């Protein structure tokens, strides 16, 4: 014990880093996605636009997929049994959630959240309204409401909300790039 002050500093630094990572790995705010949903709504008239140098699918595909993900996660959270939640560690989740970034081209969408061949404006509007309603409804759920993500493992409600936010922003960035170039 030659340097007790150093150990105290190291322990304090570790606690601060752990707390910061924990805070960045969950989303607690109600209405946390409303700005993104407004942006999705603004992009609806541009659903047919494409740019193969950015993405091989259209703006509409990204909008539809993002809304399907929001709605399916909300459904999974609602149907889950909080008593059965067991936390899990995922290095990829820690990396993405802490940095607030999902890298492009790494993951593959499950079939259940892939858009249909024809994406209509009416269907996008209906999914958008449904997403707003379901996001409000999950606020009253137990904090241990959960869903299983194919890469990030079991996510509780706060982590699920964080994922929804990161995933939606990931696709909005792609859309902005499609429209910019």
Buried (B, 14 or more C-beta within 10 A) or exposed (E): EEEEEEEEEEEEEEEEEEEEEEEBBBBEEEEBBEEBBEBBBEBBEBBEEBBEEBBEBBBBBBBBBBBBBBBBBBBBBBEBEBEEBEEEEBEBBBEBBBEEEBEEEEBEEEEEBEBEEEBEEEBBEEBBEBBBEBBEEBEEBBEBBBBEBEEBBBBBBBBBBBBBBBBBBBBBBBBBBBEEE
